[in-house]
Amino acid sequence: MTSAEPVSFVLVSTNAPPDPVQVIKAATQLGVGLAHEMGDPDTLNFRIETGGTLIVALLPIPHPDAAHMPVGPTSPEPETIDHHVGHYIVTAFDLPDDPLQTEVTMSIVTAALVQCSPAVAAKLGDGAIFHRADLFATVVETANGGIATEITVDITAAQESADRMSFLTHGLSKYDREEFYITSSTTETGALEYLMELVRWMVTDPDKVLPTGDTVGPTAEKRAVVQRVPSPIEGKPPVIRLDMDTNETVSQPPRAKKRGWFRRS
């Protein structure tokens, strides 16, 4: 995890600061206690009950990079990004020295701001893409105080050919995990959902491993060979590649009492 002060960004359709009372209420319901302190009209200062300070600043201009950033399956429509008029910069200071809890805290306070503002998109500071505001808030709420991997590990999509596409993760490396590169046919509907499950399990269970040459998949019929290949992004470490929904048939003997799609170390 980065040692810089943690930040996040919320894109808004109207330039108005959120109501601090509503922010405190929303954050408390999601699991983080806040207390409002003094600030100017466009800057809110909060004390975080578990330690640290939160500052929310409204910049009444579009985010300078939003229109040029990569997009993924959870991104808002391009016109939504094009039409946002301002953004919040959310910065935390002096949080307890726990990188995973810092990520949870930033996810929760950002989701609280999304719920209390005309938000259209949001992302954590190290995120590769902006996520739809409603999705950001929903996955944080669903995480119930845990890591919301759908917004802490981003996924971008690319067209591989006329009938195949790929998904690439961004962010697993901060958990000391390899990134995933999954390809599938354009008619396959389960590859993205399966990738999100892979990400969640790799983050929440450090004992899970994927040996090269093993096969994994959501069902006995849909399995792919684990490969380790150069990253599609130049200069990045190798990635785990899974080619889903290919014409190859993988023979896999049944395993008694199988509890997941991984082999434990």
N, C-alpha and C positions, 0 to 999 in steps of 0.2 A: 504494500500500500504506500502511497505517496506521503512524504513528510510535510508537504505544503499544507496550508490551512484548507480544510475541506470547504468546497463551494458547490452550489447547484444553481440552475437557471430555470426560470418559468417565463414562457412567452405569454403575453396577454393581448386581448383584442381591444381593451380600453385602458387608458392610462389613469389608474386610480389605485392608491395604496389599499391593502386589505385592512379589514377591521381587526385590530389586535385581540379584541374579546373573542371574536369568532375563531381566530387562529389558535388561541389558547384552548378553546373548547375542542376544536378538531384535533389538535395535537394530543391533548389529554386522552381523547377517545381512542387514538391510535397507539398510545403508550409512552408519550414523552410529555412531562410536565414543563410548562413554560410560565414565566412571570414577566409582564410588560414593564419596561423601564422607559426612561425619558428618551426622546428622539425628535428630529424635525419632522414635518408633515410627510415627507417622502421617504423617510427612513425609520424603520421600527427596530427597537432594541429589546431583546428578551434575555432574561436569565434562565438558563436550563437547569432544572432542579437537580439533575444528577451531576452537574458540574459543567461550567463553560458558559459562553455568551453567544447569542445568535443575532446577527444583523441582517435585516431585509431591506434592500435599497431598490427603489423604483427608478429605472432609467427610461424616460419617455421617448425612447428611440428603438427601432428594431435591433435585435441581436445582430452584431456585425457578421457573424459566421453562419447563421442559421440557414440562409438561402443556398449556401454552397456546401453544406455538410452531406455526408452519405445518408441514404435512407434505408429503411428496413421494413419488415412486415408490420411493425408496431408504430411506424411513423405516421403523422397526420398527412393529409393530402397536400401536395405542393402549394396549392392556392391558399391553404390555411397558413402555412409558413409565410407566404408572400404578403398576406394581408395583416399580419400581427403588427401592432403599433408601438409596443414597448416590452420591457422585460424586467423581472426581478432578478437581482443578484443576491443569493443567499449565502452568507459566510458564517462559519462557526469558529470560535476561538477558545483555546484552553479546555478542549474536551479531554476527558480521561484518556490515558494512553492505551487504548484498545481499538485497533484498526477495524475489526469487524463490527464492534458496537458503534463506532463512529459512522460506518456506512449505514447501519440501521437507523441511527439518529437522523442523519441527513435525509435518508429516504422518507422518514416519517414527517419531519418538519416541512419538507418540500411537498409531500402529499397533502398536508394540512393547508398549505398556502394554495395549492391547486383547488381544494374544496371551497376556499373562501375568496376566490377571485375570478375574474373573467379569463381564466387560463385556457390556452389552446394546446400547449405542449410543454414538456418539462424534461430535464435530464440532469443527472449528477455531473459534477465537474469533469470527471475523467471519461464521461460517456462518449461513444462514437456517433450516436444519433440522438435526435429528439424523439420522445415518445408522445403519443396522444395523451392529453391531460387526463381524460377519463380513465384510460387504461393504467396510467401511472398510479393514480389514486387507488384504483381497484386492487391492483396486485400488491400494493403496500398494505392495504387493509387486510387482504387475504393472507398475507404472510404472518399476521398476528404477532408482531414483535420480533419476527425472525428476518433473515435476509431475503429480500424480494429479488430473486435472481433474474426475473424477467426484465428488470430495469437496472440491475447492477452489472449484468453481462449482456451486452448488446449483440444483435444479430443483423447482419446486412445480407441482402439478396442480390444475385446476379444471374443473367441469362448465359448459360453455357453453350447452347446451340438452339436450333429451332424447336426442339422438343425436350430439352433438359435445362434445369436451373440448379443453382447452388445456394447454400447458406453458409455464412462464415461468422464465427463468434468473435467478440472483442471484449476482453476483460477477464477471462479465466486465468490468465497469467498472473494476475494480482493475488490469486489464491494458490499460486504455485502449481497450477494445472495447465495442461496443454489445451490449445484452442482446437475447436472442431471445424471441419470443412466437410459438409454433407451435400451430395448431389442427388437429384431425383428427377423423374420425369415431370413435365409441367402438369400432368393430369393427376399426379400423386397428391393426396390431401393430408397424409399423416406425417410427412417428413418433418415439417416445422414443429408440430406438437411433440414428436419424438425427440427432436433436438432440444427443446425446452426441458424435457424430462431428463435428458442426459446432463444438461448443464446443472440442473437442480441437484441431481444426485452427486455429481462430481464435487460440487461446492459443499454440500452438507455432510458428505461421508468421505473423509480423506483416505479411507482404506480401499475405496473402489479403484480398480485398475483395469485397463484395457490392453492386454498383451497383443502385440503385433501378430497377425495371422489368425486370431480368434474371430469368431463371428458373433455379432450382436444384432438385435432388432426388436421391434415391439411385439412381434409374434413369431411362432416357429416357422411360418411361411415367409415372413418378411425379415430377412437377415442379411447382413453385409459383412464383408471381410474387413477387419481392422487393418488399416494401412497408416504408415507414417511417411509423409511426403513434405517437400518444401512448401512453405506458406505461399498462397497466392499474392501476398503482399511482400514485395522485395525488402530484404533486410530483417524480416521477422523470423522467429524460430520455427522449426517444423511443426506441422499440425497433424491431428488425427483425421484421416479421410475415411468416410463411409459412403459408398455408392449404393444408395437405396433404389429399390424398384428397377433393378436391371434385369436382363433376360437370363442371367446366370442363376442356376438352382443350387442352393447351398444345402448339402446334406448334413443334418445335425441330429445326433442321437438324443433321445429324451433323457432329461436329468431329473432324478427323484427329488421331490421337495424343493424345486427351484423357486427361489424367493426374489430374483431380480434378473437383470440382463447382464450382470457383470461377474467376473471372477474376482474373488478377494485375494489380496496378497497374504 
